[in-house]
């Protein structure tokens, strides 16, 4: 399937967790889908809805999805799907799971670091660490086999010529014209930022993640150094655009196509070798690398693998076999025993991990509420080695942790030092101005359909925040919010994976709630089914819609609970202590939610 105006494969119906269903045992397997979502938005190369017990998506190869949302899109109510061994390249997001239960996302391969597993309306869904990020146009033999196996089976390949290459030659303008009309909530600037996430931010963040994976030079499977520099320059240009404060819909579309063109140029720059040259390189490696378990050796298994692919090409000189031989040469070089750690992840991890192979050091940061005296982790070392102690079991990282990579026979080993630090919690006895944080445009995580916007570069503890806030207009049924002490910077305040305090600024007053794992506690409000811990909704005209309001929000731990106070334009709105069960005493993130009119944070 290729050149598709909307999704490629759609299965199921119903945006809810309804009961019985006849839609079951669905197999969406081994499809080759290229250039989907060319005109419409909010879909995916594979799009599902509703409960579909015992269903799978296996071995699909998906590339070049233009418009949002995700290559594999479990939309609301999707349940009991397993997605595994799929390959995704050039997509705005790998997968999006918007609701349901019992979904699995495991052992997939993607060039996109962006994904979304929303737990608010689902249970028992899992996205495992077995999923692999790989560099675009640089697959290993395992990934390449999936790519080559996808699409028409041998007996049907002749029908492809009958279909033609492109029956709908849309222009670039037509393909991204919907950038001008879709996505986001609030002001034009807010909507532009939301849309830019899918057309720009997700792509460049993914490239920044895998750009260090390919080899650069003049050898087999490598790219020229100039290609890396060109891609880095494009990323810098895109970053400057995102932080310029001058994003327009046309500008977003133009930058998207610049990124797309740069990626094509990068792919085409890869060094090219004939099958005979690849065969000669394989023979050189096989003849000059010692089979053994020591440093600089190659295992017998990996020696035999390269030999197998060399012989396969010699027997049948096809483009597919040449590509497999090239990938096998790259793998052989990477699998020469060196006692290095290739990857490391740890529970409650924040951001990327730094692996310093020159000094045998791993540095990682975890969220402030993590208990670093008992964290689980996972790591991968090269072929012919293993790692001890067993870090999949809880270990104490409160001090530098020693990790060892050793040969299978135990004759050689390398010591690594793992340094785990907590993200810094910020407290101050003085009033803290949010001016710099508001201007730090890269520090805000924008996500979700209600334009959740959390500042993730500081985790606030005991503090009084000083900032200006404006909500453009009163809207019936609208519930613009301030969120603070949010325990998760990528989950909505009502998620079962989050705790947070929330203030709602409606047309005639202020409501105040606490959420603990999705359960609401009413501080000030008029929800009849819930106790009013401090009183009804606060009726006040202190906050002026459509104007710039001076705000001071205090949240500090005190002896008998959490002191929370709000002042608007010099008027004290409330000053309370949350001493009830569930009071959020841990530091957390500050942010806004704009389901309708945008909540704008402004500098002085």
C-alpha positions as CSV (number, residue, x, y, z in Angstrom):
1,X,0.0,0.0,0.0
2,X,1.4,3.4,-0.9
3,X,0.3,7.0,-1.6
4,X,-2.7,6.9,0.7
5,X,-4.7,10.0,1.6
6,X,-5.6,8.6,5.1
7,X,-4.8,5.4,7.0
8,X,-3.6,2.2,5.4
9,X,-5.4,-0.5,7.3
10,X,-8.3,0.2,9.6
11,X,-9.8,-2.4,12.0
12,X,-12.6,-2.3,14.5
13,X,-15.2,0.2,15.6
14,X,-16.4,2.2,18.6
15,X,-14.5,4.8,20.7
16,X,-15.4,3.1,24.0
17,X,-14.7,0.1,26.1
18,X,-18.0,-1.6,25.0
19,X,-18.6,-5.2,26.0
20,X,-19.1,-8.1,23.5
21,X,-17.6,-7.9,20.1
22,X,-17.5,-10.1,17.0
23,X,-14.2,-8.4,15.9
24,X,-11.5,-10.8,17.1
25,X,-8.5,-12.9,15.9
26,X,-7.5,-10.1,13.6
27,X,-4.1,-10.5,11.8
28,X,-2.6,-7.4,10.3
29,X,0.7,-8.9,9.3
30,X,3.6,-8.5,6.8
31,X,2.3,-5.4,5.1
32,X,4.4,-2.9,3.3
33,X,2.9,0.6,3.8
34,X,4.6,3.7,2.4
35,X,3.4,7.3,2.3
36,X,0.2,7.1,4.3
37,X,-1.7,10.0,5.8
38,X,-0.8,12.2,2.8
39,X,-3.9,14.5,3.1
40,X,-5.9,13.8,6.3
41,X,-4.7,13.8,9.9
42,X,-5.4,12.0,13.2
43,X,-4.8,8.5,11.8
44,X,-2.0,6.0,11.1
45,X,-0.7,3.5,8.7
46,X,-2.5,0.9,10.9
47,X,-5.5,2.3,12.8
48,X,-7.6,0.3,15.2
49,X,-10.7,0.9,17.4
50,X,-12.5,-1.1,20.1
51,X,-12.0,-4.5,21.6
52,X,-10.4,-7.1,19.3
53,X,-9.4,-10.1,21.4
54,X,-6.5,-12.2,20.3
55,X,-5.4,-9.9,17.5
56,X,-1.9,-9.2,16.3
57,X,0.1,-6.8,14.1
58,X,3.4,-8.5,13.1
59,X,6.1,-7.9,10.6
60,X,4.8,-4.7,9.0
61,X,7.2,-2.3,7.3
62,X,5.9,1.3,7.5
63,X,7.7,4.4,6.1
64,X,7.2,8.1,5.3
65,X,3.9,8.9,7.1
66,X,3.4,12.6,6.4
67,X,0.6,13.8,8.7
68,X,-0.1,12.9,12.3
69,X,-0.7,10.9,14.5
70,X,1.2,7.6,14.7
71,X,2.3,4.8,12.5
72,X,0.4,2.3,14.6
73,X,-2.5,3.9,16.3
74,X,-4.5,2.2,19.0
75,X,-7.3,4.7,19.2
76,X,-9.9,4.8,22.0
77,X,-11.1,1.5,23.2
78,X,-8.5,-0.6,21.3
79,X,-7.9,-3.7,23.4
80,X,-6.1,-7.0,23.3
81,X,-3.7,-6.3,20.4
82,X,-0.1,-7.4,20.3
83,X,2.3,-5.4,18.0
84,X,5.7,-7.0,17.5
85,X,8.5,-7.2,15.0
86,X,7.3,-4.2,13.0
87,X,9.7,-1.7,11.4
88,X,8.9,2.0,11.3
89,X,10.9,4.7,9.6
90,X,10.1,8.3,8.9
91,X,7.0,8.5,10.9
92,X,5.8,11.3,13.3
93,X,5.3,8.9,16.2
94,X,5.8,5.1,16.5
95,X,2.6,4.2,18.3
96,X,-0.2,5.9,20.1
97,X,-2.3,4.0,22.6
98,X,-5.3,6.1,23.6
99,X,-7.3,3.7,25.6
100,X,-8.3,0.1,26.1
101,X,-6.7,-2.8,27.9
102,X,-4.4,-5.7,27.4
103,X,-2.3,-4.2,24.6
104,X,1.3,-5.2,24.1
105,X,4.0,-3.3,22.1
106,X,7.1,-5.4,22.1
107,X,10.2,-6.2,20.0
108,X,9.5,-3.5,17.4
109,X,12.1,-1.4,15.5
110,X,11.7,2.3,14.9
111,X,13.6,5.4,14.0
112,X,11.2,7.5,16.0
113,X,11.7,8.1,19.7
114,X,8.2,9.5,20.0
115,X,5.4,7.3,21.3
116,X,2.5,7.6,23.7
117,X,1.0,5.1,26.0
118,X,-1.9,6.8,27.8
119,X,-3.0,5.0,30.9
120,X,-5.9,7.2,31.8
121,X,-8.6,5.0,30.4
122,X,-6.8,1.7,30.2
123,X,-5.3,-1.1,32.2
124,X,-2.7,-3.8,31.8
125,X,-1.1,-2.4,28.6
126,X,2.6,-2.6,28.2
127,X,5.3,-1.0,26.1
128,X,8.5,-3.0,26.7
129,X,12.1,-2.0,26.6
130,X,12.6,-4.8,24.0
131,X,11.7,-2.2,21.4
132,X,14.7,-0.9,19.5
133,X,15.6,2.5,18.1
134,X,17.8,2.2,15.0
135,X,19.3,4.7,12.6
136,X,17.3,5.5,9.5
137,X,18.6,3.6,6.4
138,X,21.0,1.6,8.6
139,X,19.1,-1.6,9.6
140,X,20.8,-4.7,11.0
141,X,20.2,-8.1,9.4
142,X,17.2,-8.8,11.8
143,X,15.5,-5.6,10.8
144,X,16.4,-6.0,7.1
145,X,14.8,-9.4,7.0
146,X,11.5,-8.0,8.3
147,X,11.7,-5.2,5.7
148,X,12.4,-7.6,2.8
149,X,9.7,-10.0,3.9
150,X,6.9,-7.3,4.1
151,X,4.6,-6.7,1.2
152,X,3.5,-8.8,-1.7
153,X,4.4,-12.5,-1.7
154,X,6.6,-13.8,-4.5
155,X,3.6,-15.2,-6.5
156,X,1.8,-11.8,-6.5
157,X,4.6,-9.3,-7.1
158,X,3.7,-9.0,-10.8
159,X,0.5,-7.2,-10.0
160,X,2.4,-4.2,-8.5
161,X,3.3,-3.0,-12.0
162,X,-0.4,-2.9,-12.9
163,X,-1.2,-0.4,-10.1
164,X,1.2,2.3,-11.2
165,X,3.5,4.2,-8.9
166,X,1.3,7.2,-7.9
167,X,-2.3,7.5,-8.9
168,X,-2.8,10.7,-6.8
169,X,0.2,13.0,-7.4
170,X,-0.6,15.5,-4.6
171,X,1.6,18.5,-4.3
172,X,3.5,19.2,-1.1
173,X,1.1,22.1,-0.4
174,X,-1.9,19.7,-0.7
175,X,-0.2,17.1,1.5
176,X,0.4,19.5,4.4
177,X,-2.5,22.0,3.8
178,X,-4.3,20.5,6.9
179,X,-1.5,21.9,9.0
180,X,-3.4,25.1,8.7
181,X,-6.7,23.8,10.1
182,X,-6.1,21.0,12.6
183,X,-4.7,20.3,16.0
184,X,-4.3,21.9,19.4
185,X,-6.4,24.3,21.5
186,X,-6.3,27.9,22.5
187,X,-4.6,30.7,20.6
188,X,-3.0,30.5,17.2
189,X,0.4,30.4,18.8
190,X,-0.6,27.5,21.1
191,X,-2.1,25.5,18.2
192,X,1.0,26.1,16.1
193,X,3.2,24.8,19.0
194,X,1.0,21.7,19.3
195,X,1.1,21.0,15.5
196,X,4.9,21.7,15.4
197,X,5.4,18.8,17.8
198,X,4.3,16.2,15.2
199,X,5.8,17.9,12.1
200,X,9.1,19.1,13.5
201,X,9.9,18.3,17.1
202,X,9.3,14.6,17.1
203,X,11.4,14.2,13.9
204,X,14.4,16.2,15.0
205,X,14.5,14.7,18.5
206,X,14.5,11.3,16.9
207,X,17.4,12.2,14.6
208,X,19.3,13.6,17.5
209,X,18.9,10.3,19.2
210,X,20.1,8.0,16.4
211,X,22.6,10.3,14.6
212,X,25.4,8.8,16.7
213,X,24.6,5.2,15.7
214,X,25.8,5.1,12.1
215,X,29.5,4.9,11.3
216,X,31.1,7.9,9.4
217,X,34.0,7.5,7.1
218,X,34.7,5.9,3.7
219,X,34.1,2.2,4.7
220,X,31.3,-0.2,4.0
221,X,28.0,0.9,5.4
222,X,29.3,4.3,6.4
223,X,28.3,7.9,5.6
224,X,30.6,10.8,4.8
225,X,31.3,13.1,7.7
226,X,29.8,16.0,5.6
227,X,26.4,14.2,5.7
228,X,26.4,14.2,9.4
229,X,27.3,17.9,9.5
230,X,24.5,18.7,7.0
231,X,22.0,16.9,9.2
232,X,23.2,18.7,12.3
233,X,22.9,22.0,10.6
234,X,19.3,21.2,9.6
235,X,18.5,20.3,13.2
236,X,20.0,23.6,14.4
237,X,17.9,25.5,11.9
238,X,14.7,23.6,13.0
239,X,15.5,24.3,16.7
240,X,16.0,28.0,16.0
241,X,12.6,28.0,14.2
242,X,10.9,26.3,17.1
243,X,12.2,28.8,19.6
244,X,11.8,31.9,17.5
245,X,8.4,32.7,18.8
246,X,7.3,33.3,15.1
247,X,5.9,30.0,14.1
248,X,3.1,30.1,11.5
249,X,1.3,27.2,9.9
250,X,3.0,27.8,6.5
251,X,6.3,28.0,8.3
252,X,5.7,24.7,10.0
253,X,4.9,23.0,6.7
254,X,7.9,24.5,5.0
255,X,10.3,23.3,7.8
256,X,8.8,19.8,7.7
257,X,9.7,19.5,4.0
258,X,13.2,20.8,4.7
259,X,13.6,18.0,7.3
260,X,12.2,15.5,4.8
261,X,14.6,16.6,2.1
262,X,17.6,16.6,4.4
263,X,16.7,13.0,5.5
264,X,16.6,11.9,1.8
265,X,20.0,13.6,1.1
266,X,21.4,11.8,4.2
267,X,20.1,8.4,3.1
268,X,21.4,8.9,-0.5
269,X,24.9,9.9,0.8
270,X,25.7,6.4,2.2
271,X,28.8,4.9,0.7
272,X,28.0,2.5,-2.2
273,X,29.8,-0.7,-2.8
274,X,29.3,-3.4,-5.4
275,X,28.5,-7.0,-4.4
276,X,32.0,-8.1,-5.3
277,X,33.5,-5.3,-3.2
278,X,31.3,-6.4,-0.3
279,X,32.4,-10.0,-0.8
280,X,36.1,-9.0,-0.7
281,X,35.6,-7.0,2.5
282,X,33.8,-10.0,4.1
283,X,36.6,-12.3,3.2
284,X,39.1,-9.9,4.6
285,X,37.3,-9.7,8.0
286,X,36.8,-13.5,8.1
287,X,40.5,-14.2,7.4
288,X,42.0,-11.6,9.7
289,X,39.9,-11.7,12.8
290,X,40.7,-14.4,15.4
291,X,37.8,-16.6,16.6
292,X,37.9,-16.6,20.4
293,X,36.6,-15.1,23.6
294,X,39.3,-12.4,24.3
295,X,39.5,-8.7,23.5
296,X,39.5,-8.1,19.7
297,X,38.3,-11.6,19.0
298,X,35.0,-12.7,17.3
299,X,32.7,-15.4,18.5
300,X,32.3,-18.5,16.4
301,X,28.6,-17.8,16.0
302,X,29.2,-14.3,14.6
303,X,32.0,-15.6,12.4
304,X,29.7,-18.2,10.9
305,X,26.9,-15.6,10.4
306,X,29.0,-13.4,8.2
307,X,30.2,-16.5,6.3
308,X,26.6,-17.5,5.8
309,X,25.6,-14.2,4.2
310,X,28.8,-14.1,2.0
311,X,28.0,-17.5,0.7
312,X,24.3,-16.6,0.2
313,X,25.3,-13.7,-2.0
314,X,27.8,-15.7,-3.9
315,X,25.1,-18.3,-4.7
316,X,22.4,-15.8,-5.6
317,X,23.6,-12.3,-6.5
318,X,20.5,-10.2,-5.8
319,X,20.1,-6.7,-4.4
320,X,18.4,-8.2,-1.4
321,X,21.3,-10.5,-0.6
322,X,23.9,-7.7,-1.2
323,X,22.0,-5.6,1.3
324,X,22.0,-8.4,3.9
325,X,25.8,-9.0,3.3
326,X,26.5,-5.3,3.9
327,X,24.5,-5.3,7.1
328,X,26.3,-8.5,8.2
329,X,29.6,-6.8,7.7
330,X,28.6,-3.9,9.9
331,X,27.3,-6.3,12.6
332,X,30.6,-8.3,12.4
333,X,32.6,-5.2,13.1
334,X,30.3,-4.2,16.0
335,X,30.4,-7.7,17.5
336,X,34.1,-7.9,17.8
337,X,34.5,-8.5,21.5
338,X,35.4,-5.2,23.3
339,X,33.7,-5.4,26.8
340,X,31.8,-2.2,26.2
341,X,28.2,-1.6,27.3
342,X,26.0,-0.7,24.3
343,X,22.9,0.5,26.1
344,X,21.7,1.1,29.6
345,X,18.3,2.0,31.0
346,X,17.1,2.3,34.6
347,X,13.7,2.6,36.3
348,X,12.4,6.1,36.8
349,X,14.9,7.4,34.2
350,X,14.7,11.0,33.1
351,X,16.3,11.9,29.8
352,X,19.0,10.0,28.0
353,X,21.8,8.0,29.5
354,X,25.5,9.0,28.9
355,X,27.8,6.0,28.2
356,X,31.5,7.0,28.3
357,X,33.3,4.1,26.7
358,X,36.7,5.8,27.1
359,X,36.5,6.0,30.9
360,X,34.0,3.1,31.4
361,X,31.5,5.3,33.1
362,X,27.7,5.5,32.8
363,X,25.8,8.6,34.0
364,X,22.0,8.7,34.3
365,X,19.4,10.9,36.0
366,X,16.2,9.7,37.6
367,X,13.1,11.5,38.8
368,X,13.3,13.2,42.2
369,X,10.8,10.8,43.8
370,X,12.8,7.7,42.9
371,X,14.3,5.6,45.6
372,X,17.9,5.2,44.2
373,X,18.7,2.6,47.0
374,X,16.6,0.1,45.2
375,X,16.2,0.5,41.4
376,X,16.0,-2.1,38.6
377,X,17.9,-1.6,35.4
378,X,18.8,-3.3,32.1
379,X,22.0,-3.2,30.0
380,X,23.3,-4.8,26.8
381,X,26.9,-5.7,26.2
382,X,28.4,-7.1,23.0
383,X,28.4,-10.7,21.7
384,X,30.5,-13.1,23.6
385,X,30.2,-11.3,26.9
386,X,27.8,-11.1,29.9
387,X,27.1,-8.5,32.6
388,X,27.1,-9.0,36.3
389,X,25.8,-8.5,38.9
390,X,22.2,-9.0,37.8
391,X,20.8,-5.4,37.5
392,X,17.4,-6.6,36.6
393,X,17.0,-7.1,40.3
394,X,16.9,-4.1,42.7
395,X,20.4,-2.7,43.4
396,X,21.6,0.2,45.5
397,X,22.7,3.2,43.3
398,X,22.9,5.7,46.2
399,X,26.7,5.6,45.7
400,X,28.8,4.7,42.6
401,X,27.8,1.2,41.5
402,X,30.3,-1.2,40.0
403,X,29.2,-3.2,37.0
404,X,31.4,-5.8,35.1
405,X,31.4,-7.0,31.5
406,X,33.2,-10.3,31.3
407,X,34.0,-12.9,28.7
408,X,31.9,-16.1,28.6
409,X,34.8,-18.1,29.9
410,X,35.6,-15.6,32.6
411,X,39.2,-15.0,31.4
412,X,38.8,-11.3,30.9
413,X,36.6,-8.6,32.3
414,X,36.1,-4.8,32.3
415,X,34.9,-2.7,35.3
416,X,32.3,0.0,34.7
417,X,31.1,2.7,37.2
418,X,27.4,3.6,37.1
419,X,26.5,7.1,38.6
420,X,22.8,7.6,39.2
421,X,21.7,11.1,40.4
422,X,18.2,12.4,41.2
423,X,16.9,15.4,39.2
424,X,17.4,18.6,41.3
425,X,14.5,19.7,43.4
426,X,14.1,23.4,43.6
427,X,13.1,25.1,46.8
428,X,13.5,28.8,47.9
429,X,12.5,30.9,50.9
430,X,12.4,33.9,48.6
431,X,9.7,34.4,46.0
432,X,10.8,32.7,42.7
433,X,10.2,34.6,39.5
434,X,9.1,32.3,36.6
435,X,10.4,34.7,33.9
436,X,13.3,32.6,32.9
437,X,11.3,29.4,33.0
438,X,8.6,30.9,30.8
439,X,11.2,32.1,28.3
440,X,12.8,28.6,28.2
441,X,10.7,27.4,25.3
442,X,12.5,24.1,25.1
443,X,11.8,23.3,28.7
444,X,8.1,22.8,28.3
445,X,6.5,19.5,27.4
446,X,3.3,19.9,25.4
447,X,1.2,16.8,25.1
448,X,-2.4,15.4,24.9
449,X,-5.5,16.6,23.3
450,X,-6.2,19.3,25.9
451,X,-2.9,21.1,25.4
452,X,-1.2,20.0,28.6
453,X,2.0,22.1,29.1
454,X,4.4,21.2,31.9
455,X,7.7,22.8,32.7
456,X,10.1,19.9,33.0
457,X,13.4,21.6,33.6
458,X,12.7,22.2,37.2
459,X,10.9,20.1,39.8
460,X,9.5,22.5,42.5
461,X,9.3,21.6,46.2
462,X,8.9,24.3,48.9
463,X,8.4,27.6,47.0
464,X,6.3,30.6,46.1
465,X,6.0,31.0,42.3
466,X,5.6,34.5,40.8
467,X,4.3,34.8,37.3
468,X,1.7,36.5,35.0
469,X,-1.2,34.6,33.6
470,X,-3.8,35.4,31.0
471,X,-6.8,33.5,29.7
472,X,-8.2,35.2,26.6
473,X,-11.9,34.8,27.3
474,X,-14.6,33.1,29.3
475,X,-16.1,30.1,27.5
476,X,-19.1,28.1,28.6
477,X,-18.1,24.7,29.8
478,X,-14.4,25.5,29.6
479,X,-12.0,24.5,32.4
480,X,-8.6,26.1,32.0
481,X,-6.2,24.9,34.7
482,X,-3.1,25.4,36.6
483,X,-1.4,22.2,37.7
484,X,1.3,21.9,40.3
485,X,3.2,19.3,42.2
486,X,2.5,16.9,39.3
487,X,4.5,13.8,39.9
488,X,4.7,12.9,36.2
489,X,5.6,15.4,33.5
490,X,4.1,13.4,30.7
491,X,0.8,12.3,32.2
492,X,-2.5,14.2,32.5
493,X,-3.3,15.3,36.1
494,X,-6.2,12.7,36.3
495,X,-4.1,9.8,35.1
496,X,-3.9,6.8,37.3
497,X,-0.1,7.1,37.0
498,X,0.0,10.6,38.4
499,X,-0.7,12.7,41.5
500,X,-1.3,16.5,41.2
501,X,-3.0,19.6,42.5
502,X,-5.3,21.3,40.0
503,X,-6.9,24.8,40.0
504,X,-9.7,25.4,37.6
505,X,-10.4,29.0,36.5
506,X,-14.0,29.1,35.2
507,X,-16.1,32.1,34.3
508,X,-17.4,32.8,37.8
509,X,-14.7,31.5,40.2
510,X,-12.0,29.1,41.1
511,X,-12.2,25.4,41.9
512,X,-9.4,23.5,43.5
513,X,-8.8,19.7,43.5
514,X,-6.2,17.1,44.4
515,X,-5.9,14.0,42.2
516,X,-4.2,10.8,43.5
517,X,-3.9,8.0,40.9
518,X,-7.0,9.4,39.1
519,X,-9.1,9.8,42.3
520,X,-10.4,13.3,42.9
521,X,-10.4,15.1,46.2
522,X,-12.4,18.3,46.4
523,X,-10.7,21.2,48.2
524,X,-13.0,24.0,46.9
525,X,-15.8,23.0,44.5
526,X,-19.4,22.2,43.9
527,X,-19.4,18.5,43.0
528,X,-22.2,17.2,45.1
529,X,-20.9,13.7,45.3
530,X,-17.7,14.7,46.9
531,X,-17.0,16.3,50.3
532,X,-15.9,19.9,50.3
533,X,-12.8,19.9,52.5
534,X,-12.5,23.7,52.6
535,X,-15.6,25.0,51.0
536,X,-17.6,25.5,47.8
537,X,-16.2,27.0,44.6
538,X,-14.6,30.3,45.4
539,X,-16.6,33.2,43.9
540,X,-14.1,36.0,43.0
541,X,-13.6,38.7,40.4
542,X,-9.9,39.0,41.2
543,X,-8.9,37.1,38.1
544,X,-9.5,39.2,35.0
545,X,-10.1,37.2,31.8
546,X,-8.5,38.8,28.7
547,X,-6.0,40.6,30.9
548,X,-2.6,40.0,32.3
549,X,-2.9,38.9,36.0
550,X,-0.1,38.9,38.5
551,X,-0.2,35.5,40.3
552,X,1.6,34.1,43.3
553,X,1.2,30.4,44.1
554,X,2.7,29.0,47.3
555,X,3.2,25.3,47.9
556,X,5.3,24.3,50.9
557,X,5.5,21.3,53.2
558,X,4.8,22.2,56.8
559,X,4.6,20.2,60.0
560,X,1.0,19.1,59.6
561,X,0.7,18.9,55.8
562,X,1.1,21.0,52.7
563,X,0.6,24.7,52.8
564,X,-1.1,26.0,49.6
565,X,-1.9,29.7,49.1
566,X,-3.0,31.7,46.0
567,X,-2.8,35.5,45.5
568,X,-4.2,37.2,42.4
569,X,-3.4,40.8,41.6
570,X,-2.6,41.4,45.3
571,X,-5.8,39.8,46.6
572,X,-5.5,36.7,48.8
573,X,-7.8,34.0,47.4
574,X,-7.1,31.2,49.9
575,X,-4.4,30.1,52.4
576,X,-4.9,26.5,53.5
577,X,-3.0,23.4,54.8
578,X,-3.8,20.1,53.1
579,X,-3.4,17.8,56.1
580,X,-5.7,15.1,54.7
581,X,-4.7,11.6,53.5
582,X,-3.1,11.8,50.1
583,X,-1.5,15.2,50.5
584,X,1.2,15.5,47.9
585,X,4.4,16.1,49.9
586,X,6.9,15.2,47.1
587,X,8.2,17.9,44.8
588,X,6.6,18.1,41.4
589,X,6.1,19.8,38.1
590,X,4.2,23.0,37.3
591,X,2.1,23.5,34.2
592,X,-1.2,24.5,32.5
593,X,-4.0,22.8,30.8
594,X,-6.0,24.5,28.0
595,X,-9.0,22.6,26.8
596,X,-10.5,25.7,25.2
597,X,-9.2,29.2,25.8
598,X,-5.4,29.1,26.2
599,X,-3.8,29.5,29.5
600,X,-0.9,31.8,28.7
601,X,2.0,32.3,31.1
602,X,3.7,35.7,30.6
603,X,6.8,37.4,31.8
604,X,6.9,40.7,33.6
